[in-house]
Each structure stands twice: as C-alpha cells, then as structure tokens.
Amino acid sequence: MFLKTALLVAIVAAIWFGFRHFERRDRVAKGNRRTGERSFGERLAKSVREKTSGRPKDTDTIEDTEPCPTCGSFVSVTGVSNCGKPNCPY
C-alpha cells in the first residue's frame, strides 16, 4: 500500500513540475518573463562565470539607507561620500 501511494505521489509530482517547466520555458521564449526570471541558458552561463571567476556568489546583503536631505535620493548609511551637488551634507 505504501509503495503504491509513494509511486502515485512521485508521478503526480513529476507531472506537476514538468508542467511548470514547460510553462516557464514558453513564457521566457515569448518574452513574458517575471521579475528576475532567467532562461536555463542564462542561469547556466551565470553559474559558469561564478565558478571560473573565483568570486563568491552574491550574498544578498541588505544595507541601511537614508534619504539625502538635499536631493532626496537614498544613500547608504555606511561609506557615504559627497555626491558633488551643492549643499551636500556628506
């Protein structure tokens, strides 16, 4: 009984993930990508670049920012430098 249930779950999962893969492939081919979505070739190329460059992967660090009182653009709290605009407080 357990084997039949496990096999059924595996088949349903294979169909589900296969459907998602083909749907995504068609969406990327048509140019209707979601934000941050890459094709398999783009993901593979990025992986190869990271391995050959010796650089670590992006760490997804989050920086604290604050709005500049002069121009209103957000600047990093650490490592702030003068932007060159008049009255820049940094």
N, C-alpha and C positions, 0 to 999 in steps of 0.2 A: 504494500500500500504506500509506504514512504517513497519507494523508488518511482512509482507512477506519479505521485504528487511532485516530486523533485523534477522529474522529466517534463511534466506539464509546465511547471514554473520556468524551467530553462527554455522551453520552446516559446512560451509567451514573451519572455524577456528578450530572446533573440529577435523575434518579430518586431517587438516594440522598438528596440534600439536600431534595428535595421531600417525601420520606417523613419525614425528620427534622422538617421544618417542620410538617407536618400532625399528627404525633405530639405535638410540643411544644404546638401550638395546642389540641389536645384535652385534654392534660394540664393546661394552665393553665385552660381552661374548666371542667374538673371540680374545680379547686381543689387538685390534687395537684402543687403546684409544688416544684421543687427549691430548695435554699437559694440565695437571691439571684436567682432567676429572675423576670423581669418579662414582662408581655404586651407585644405590639407597641405598643399604645396608651400604656402606662406608659413604655416606653423613648422613644417619640416625645415625650411630654409632658416628660420629664426633659431631653431634648435641647433642646427649645424653651425651657424655663426657663433652662437654662445659657446659651443664646445671647442671650436677652433680658435676663438679669440682669447680664451683663457680668463675672460671676465666672468664674475659670478652673475647669476640671473638677477633680474630686477627684484628688489626686496619689498616693493610696495610700502615704502616708508611714508608716513604722514607727517607733514611739517605744520607747525603752528604759523598762521599768518595773521596779519592785521592790516586794515586799510590805511594807506598813506593819507595823512590829513591834507596834503597839498593837492594831489592829483586823483586820489580815490582808488588807485589800483592796489591790489593786495600784494604785500611784500612779506618775505619770510622773516620771522622774528629773530632767527639766528643768522648771522652772516649778512646783515643788512648793509648795503652800501648806498652812496649818494647816486641818485638817478640822473643828476645833471640839470634838473628843472629848477627854476628859481624858487626859493623858499623851501627847498627840500630839507626836512628836519634830520635826515640821516647823513 
